[in-house]
Amino acid sequence: MSWMPNLEPQCPSAGSLNDIETLIVPRARDLGGFEVRRALPAPKRQMVGPFIFFDQMGPVEFLKDEGIDVRPHPHIGLATVTYLYQGEFQHRDSLGTNQMIHPGAVNWMVAGNGVTHSERTSATTRQNKHSVLGIQTWVALPEAYEDQPASFEHHAEETLPVLKGEGKEVRLILGTAWGERAPVKTFSEMFYADAILQPGAKLPLPDNHEDRGIYVMSGSVIIAGETFEAGRMMVFRPGDPITVVAGETGTRLMLLGGETLNGPRYISWNFVSSSQEKLEAAKQAWVEGDFEHGRFRLPPGDDSEFIPFPGQSGK
C-alpha cells in the first residue's frame, strides 16, 4: 500500500453541477430470491467508457442451506468482472475454470467468441447463514477482440494496487489511474476502482480518461454543494477536472470509465456485439443446444442444467 500525491486534489473545487452529464437512478430487479439494482445500460446512457452493464447485487441475507444459483449461461463480445464486498461465489466456466471469488479479489472472464459459466454459493458457505453484497459488470470488447477465444484470469486481493491519501483508500481493480496499473489484461484504456473515503475527504477523478463516472455504494458524496446519496450513478463531462467530497458519514464509491468504443453495442440477453448478425448467430447456437460439438460447451462439473434463451424451453 502506498501514499500517492496525485490522489490529493490540487484545488478545493469539487466541480459544478453542470459537470454531471447524466444522473442515473438504478432500476431494481428481482432475480429469483435476491434483488439487483441495474445502473447500466440506462435509457439515457448505454455505456460509461467500455462498461455496458453494471449491477449492484444485494445486500441479501441467506439462511442455512440457501444461496445463489446462477445456472450455466453463455456470453459473447464482452468481459465480465465480479467484485464482492461480502460473501463469495464459486465460478465455473466452459474453459474448465473452477475458481472461488472472495471480497477484494477479481474474476475476469473474457467471453470473446463464446463462453459459458455459472456462479453459485459453495456447499461450504451454505452450511451457515451468510450474506452477499457486490457489483457485477460487463465490459464491451473492441471489435478487434470480439471474436477471439475465451479466457479467464483470477487476481487475489493482495495483488491489486491500493493507494492511500488523506482520509481515503483506493483499490484499483482494472486499468490505469492515479499513476498505477492493475494486473488484469484489458483490451482498451479503462479504469475501475473501489474507494473508501472518510467524512469530508476529497478524491479527484482520473484526468487521463475520456469517460468517467462514479457509483455511490454507501454514504454520500457532495458535488458543488449538493449531496448525492447511495444508489446513484453520475457520469461526468469529458475533460472537466472533477473532485468528489465525501458526505458527513463518509462514502464508498465505485469509479469507472475509459476510452469510448468506435460505435454503439447491441445487446441480446447475455450477448453483446457490434453486429446484430453476430448476436443472431450466438442465439441460434445456444438454442440448438449442441454442447458436445457446437459453439458453446457447459462447464465441467456443472453441466446437468442451463439457462434457456428467453422463450425457449430447457432444463
N, C-alpha and C positions, 0 to 999 in steps of 0.2 A: 504494500500500500504506500502511495507516495502523495506528497502535497504538490499540487500543480498551480503555479501562479496564474495560469490562464483560465483557471476556474473562477478567479476573482474579477468582478466587473470593474472596468476602468472608469466608469462614471456612475453616478447614483440613479440615473434614469432607468425606469423599468419599461420604457416604451410607451406607446399610446394605444388607445382602443382601436384607432384606425389601423394599427399594425396587425390586428386579428382579421385575417381574410375570411375565415369560416369558423363558426362555433357549432360544434356537433353535440347533440344530446343523444346518447346511445339508446337503441331500441332494445327492450327486454324480450327475450325469447326463452321458452321452456323447451329444454332438450331432454325430456323424459326423466324427470326427477330432480333436475337441477337447472338453475337459471343462468343464462349468459346475457351480457349486455354488449350489443354489437355497435361499435362506433364506425367501422369501415366494412364495406362501402356504404356511403351515406348519399342521400338524394342530391346534395349539392357538391359532393366531393367523393370521387371514386377511390383515389389514392392519395397518399402523402409520400412523395418520392416513389419508391417501388412498393411500398406497403399497401396492399389492396384489401386486406382482411384483418380486423382487429376485434377480438372478443375478450371481455372480462368474464372469467369463469368463477362463479361463487361470489362471496363465501357461502359454502354449503357444509352442513354437518351430516355425517353418516353414522348410523348405529352399527353395532357389531354385525358382521356378515353382509353389510351393504357396501356399495361403492359405485364407481363409474365404469360402464362397459360400452365403449365405443367400438362396435364391431368392425372388422376389416372393410375398408372402403378405398377407392382409388383417387389419385391426383395426377394432373399433368401441368406443365408450364409454370410451376411455382416452387418455392421452397417454404417449408413450414418451420416455425420455431415455437417451442413450448417453454414458457418461463414461469416458474412457480414461486409463490411466497409461502404457501403452506401446502402440506400433503406430498403426494408422489403419484407417478404414473408408471406403468410398465409398457414400454413401447416395443412392438414387434412389427417388422415390415417384410416385404417380399424379397429383400436383399439377404434375409437371414438374420437381421439385427434383432437382438433381444436385450434392451437397454433400459434400466431404471432412470427416471428423471426426478431429481430432488431440488428443493429450493436453491436458487442461485446458480444452478448449472444450466447448460444449453444442450438440447437435442435439435440438430439442424439437419432436416431431411430435404434433399433436392429431388423433386419429382421428375424433372426433365420430361422425357418421352412417356413416362408412366411408372408409377409405383403404387403399391397397396400397403396400408398399415392399419394397426389397431392400437388403441390406448385404453388400458384397463387398470383398475385398482388391484394391486397384487394380493395374493391369498394371505400373505403375512399381515398386511395392513388391515384386511377385513376382520382379523381376529379381535379387533378392539374398535371402540368409537374413534372417528377420525374426521378431519376437515380438509377441504380443498379450496385454494384461492390462487388464481394465476391468470396469465394472459396467453392466448393463442393468437398467432399472427401468421399470415401468408405474405410472402414477398414475391411479386411477379418477376419472372425472369426476362432479361433482354431476349429479343428474337433469336440471336445467335446461339443461345443456350437452351432454348425451349425443347429442342429435340435431342439433347444429349442424354446419355444413360443416367439413371438414377444413382444417387449416392447418399451417404449418411455420415455425420460427424457428431461426436459427443465431446463436450468440454466441461470438466468439473468446475465447481465454483471457484476454487483457488487458482485456476489458470486464467481467469478473466481479469483485465486491468481494473483496479479500484483506485480512484482518485479522491483525495481529501482536500478541502479548503475550509475556510472558516464556517463552521456550522453546517457542513454538508459532506455527504459521502456519495460517490457516483460509481456505479459498476457499469463498464462498457460491455455490452452483450454482442453487438455486431458492428463492423465497420470501423470508421475513424472519427475521432472527435477529441478536442482539447489536447491535441498533440499525441494521442495514444491510438493504438490499433488493437482490436480484438483478434483472437486467433482463428476465428471461423473464416473459411474461404467463401467470399462473396463474389458476385458477378457484375456488380455495378457499384458506384460510390453510394454509401449509405451510412447511417448511424442509428443505433438503438441502445438506449441506456436506462438504467434503473437508478433513480436519485432519491435520497432521503435528506430533507432539509429541516433544520431546526427552526423554531419560530423566528421570523424576520430575516433569515438567511437569504442571500441573493445568488442566483445561478444564471450566468449568461448562456444563451443558446449558441451552439457552434455556428461560426460565421462563414464556414467554408463549404456549406451545402445549400443547394438551390431551394429545396423544400424542407420545412421544419414544422414540427408540431409537438404538442405535449398532451398527455392524458393524465388527469388528476386522479390518482388511485385512492388517496386518502387525504384528509385535511383540506387545505385550501391554498390558493395562490392569489396574489394581488398584482394586478397589471393596471397602471395608470389610475390607481386609487380604487379600482373596482375589484371585488372579491369573486372568485370563481371556485365553487365547491367541488367536492369529489364527484366523479362520474361525468366529467365534461372533457371533451377534446377540443383544443384550439389549434388551428392551422394559421401560420403567420405569413405575412407577405415576404416574398424573396428579397434578400439584400438588406432589410432593415435590422439594425442592431437591437436585439431583444434581451432583456434581463427579467427573469421572473423572481418574485419575492414570496417567501413562504408566509402563510397566514399565522394567526395567533397561536394555533396549536401545532404548527409545523405542517409538513406535507410529504407525501411520497408520490413521485411522478414517474411516468414512462415517457422518455423523449425519443422521437423518431423522425426520420426524413431521409433526404438524399437526392440523388440525381433523378429527374423525371425521365420516364421512358419515352420512346420515339412516337408513341401513339397510345390510344386507349386500349384497354384489355377487355375481352369478352369473358363472361363468367357463365357457366352452366353447371349447376350443382357444385361438385368439388373440383371442377376443371376450370383452368384459366388459360387463355391463349390470345395471341394477336390475330388469330384466324378462326372464323366460325366453322370452316371446314374441318379444322383440327379438333374442335370441340365435338362435332358430329361423329367423327371417326372414333374418338375415345368413347363416346357414349355407346356406339354400336359394339365396340369391343367388350365393354363391360356387360351390356345386355346379353350378348352371346354367351358369356359365362364359360368360355373355354379356358379354364385356369391351368390346364396342363400344357396346351400348345399355343394359346392365344397371347395377346399383348400383355395381359395382366396375370400375375400369379397371386395366390394367397399367402400370407405369412406362415412360414414353417412353425408349427406349434400352436397356431391359431387359424386353422383352415377348415373348421367344421361349420362356419356360418359367415355371412357377409351382409352388408347393407345393399339392398337392391336399388337400382336407379329409380327415382321418384316415378310412381305409376307402374313400375314393374313388379311382378310377384317374385318372391325369392325367399331365402332362408332367414 
